[in-house]
Amino acid sequence: MQYWNPTYECMSRDEMTRVQTERLINTVKRVYFNVPFYRNKMQQAGIEPGDIKSLEDLKKLPFTTKQDLRDNYPYGLFAVPLSEIVRIHASSGTTGKQTVVGYTRKDLDTWAEVMARTYTNAGGSKESVIQVAYGYGLFTGGLGAHYGAERIGASVIPISGGNTKRQLQIMKDFGTTLLACTPSYALFMAEEMEELGIKKNELKLRAGVFGAEPWSESMRKEIEERLGILAIDIYGLSEIIGPGVACDCYLKNGMHIQEDHFIPEIIDPETQEVLPYGSKGELVFTTITKEGLPLIRYRTRDISTLNNEVCGCGRTSVRMSKVSGRSDDMLIIRGVNVFPSQIESVLLEIGETAPHYLLIVDRVDNLDSLEIWVEMTQNMFSDEVKRIEDLERHIKKEIEGTLGINAKVKLVEPKTIERSEGKAKRVIDKRKI
Ligand code: DLL
């Protein structure tokens, strides 16, 4: 089957505008009456729900940011009572506070629907055997990919991330046809495969849906060649629903946005002005069917461009280009979102080092690595080696406990880290993706 839901995926622009307008009007009413945060924001901007009559009016509405979610942690932006929420996920935020998202039963249904479209785009069907190697847990990757795979009737292998040898053994023995994981993990699997002497023609793998982190066209080519598959890019973020907000079709010419659920805009991140199709800028989404956590004009911080030309695959949805960067300093390390400020607050909390640090991110053997350089104080510099090593271990453990990432910590001599007169350079990203 080529489409999962042709009614919506191939809808005419006029019809889509009608659907979006009706859903937008309802969403605005719902947040105004159910979420004090939105009511206050709209009142401050002098807007009432009745002012929103068309898609053109969207730009009158104020933006929502990750900070707003943090300020209303954990449930303050939910538009339904907690008794209606059937699932909670979370993704990392600064200073240890997670961004918490909640789903009603209908939201889970919507999520499975958009993920079903994603798999269908990748050639998946009820005949597929889908290995879900995204992490299961608070991260939306695992369970999001899981329920979408069940929705299309595929046989799902909920293996989660890690244990690569076992992944490959299962892939071979269980006849996996479709792999869902981060692109860097896919490449790592390809490498392990070669090391273990498994040939790609011994596998039944046909396609992969890869996302949760930025990756380039050259990385796509490499994955496709080494695994002998079609590699589909899948985009999403927890705040909007999780994976499935947009995905490639087999033409791989921009990701189709599931516009009957999410309205995209591109803005200039500095002036916040809405930019025309084709311009590069920050992606903004408004959810128009979500019940638990509807978000109005959510600033994703992801840099992309929108294309409204009808695709050769027949889908009429607006497409987004591969994410080319971020308009903030968030890093994605092995699929975990990390803000330098989170690391800074762990260091400050421990308080035994100087307040100068540098994060060195690299990709070794197709896996991201993080090294943290922290300056010692003058006093400590003269300390014995054992005490320094103990502190390195302590910092490493704290970082792992708070952020869930494995980092190499190196205490360096005072004044090693370059000082800056303007914005401090905290990150050296050596990854070539
Ligand atoms: O990463 C959801 C997801 C899971 C998407 C599995 C795709 C596959 P968060 O943890 O909230 O959610 O992180 C969202 O990850 O704002 C982007 O910066 C980045 N991101 C997600 N998909 C892509 C992609 C999930 N295909 C943040 N390309 C987003 C580039 C991506 N960046």
Boltz pocket constraint, residues with backbone or C-beta under 6 A from the ligand:
constraints:
  - pocket:
      binder: B
      contacts: [[A, 91], [A, 134], [A, 139], [A, 140], [A, 141], [A, 210], [A, 211], [A, 212], [A, 213], [A, 214], [A, 215], [A, 233], [A, 234], [A, 235], [A, 236], [A, 237], [A, 238], [A, 239], [A, 242], [A, 243], [A, 244], [A, 300], [A, 302], [A, 322], [A, 323], [A, 332], [A, 335], [A, 337]]
      max_distance: 6.0
